[in-house]
C-alpha cells in the first residue's frame, strides 16, 4: 500500500493529483496527517481527488483511523486515511 504524508502547507490539488494517479492503478492509498491543518488539507485533497476519478467510474471509500508515527525520535499520534476504489 502506498503512503502519502500530508502537511498543513501541502497543496491539496497536488496531493489530489498524486492520490488520483495511484487510485487509477487500483491501488489502496494511506494518507497520514498530524495536526488540524494537515487533516484539513488531507480532507480537501480527498474531495478534489474524488472529482478527478469520478469520470473514470471510480467511487472512493474512506476509512479514518489513528496510527503512531516516529518523528525525530518521538512517538506522535497521526490520523491515517485509508482510501481505495469501491
N, C-alpha and C positions, 0 to 999 in steps of 0.2 A: 504494500500500500504506500502510495506517495504521500509525503507530508509537506505542507506549506506552513511556514511560520509568518504570522501577520503582526505587524507593529502598528502603533497608533498613527505613525506617519506614512504607512503604506498607502499607495494609491489604489482605491477599490477597483478601478477599471483594469489596472494591470494585474491585480490578483485574480479578478474575474476572468481575464483572458487566459491566464495560466490554468486556472481551475477548469475552464471550459474545454481547453485542449486535452487535459487529462480525462475529463468525463467523456469526451467524444471517442476516446480509445477504450471505453467501457471499464475504466478503472475506478476503484474506490479511492477517495482522497480524504486525508485528515488535515484539517486546518487547526493550528494552535494559536491561541491568543492569551496574553497576560495583561490584565488591566482593562478598565472600562473603554478607553479609547481604541484599543486593539480589537476588543469584542465588537464595538460599533463598526469599525472598518471591515471586519470579517463578515458581519451580517449584511452590510451593503454589498460586498463583493459577491456573496452567495446570491443575493437578489438580482444583481446585474447579470451574473452568470446564467441564472435561470432563463433570463430573456435571450441570452446568446444561444443556448442549446435547444430551446423550445421549438424553433423552426425545423430542427432535425428530428422532432418527435421524441425528444428526451425529456422526461419529467424527473425531478430530483427528490430524493429522500434525504432528510437532515436529521441526524441523531446527535444531540449535545451531550457531553459528559465532562467529568473532571479528570485531570491527569497530573502527575507530578513530573516536573522537569528540573534539570540541574542547570543553573546559570551562575557562572563564576564560583563554583564550588558550593552554592547554596541551593537547597530544595525550594522550588516555588510551585504553587498551585496554578495550573493553567486550565482554561476551558478548551476542550477539543471539540471540533465539529466534524463528524463523520458524514461525508457527502457521497452519495452514489446514485447512479441512474436507477430509476424504478423499473 
